[in-house]
Amino acid sequence: MSLEDLDRLLALRVEDAQLAAQLAQPLGVQELCELAAARGLEVGEADVLAAQQREESRLSQQQLQERVAQEARRLRHFIQG
């Protein structure tokens, strides 16, 4: 499993319209791993989590707070109280 393979998969979107369309839809981790495997890449759940952490580490404090606020709003609507 490789974070680099995940990066390669995401880079392939530019030249592969079908892959771009598939990645534009909400996917589960397993589906993402299967897309990678179909292209000879090894991507696992740990790679997806590492990529999420990497992206979050690049965000500013304000961007992180905005993301948390959005999640909190979704939870308030999901949890009927």
SULGI-V208024 format. One line per field, one symbol per residue. psi: psi as a letter, one per 20 degrees, with the letter a starting at -180 (. if undefined). A space follows every 10 residues. Layout:
BEGIN
psi = ???
END
This chain:
BEGIN
psi = qphhhggggh hihhinhggg hgiiqpqrgg gghhgghijk qoprhhgggh ggggghiiqr gghghhgggg gggghhhgop .
END
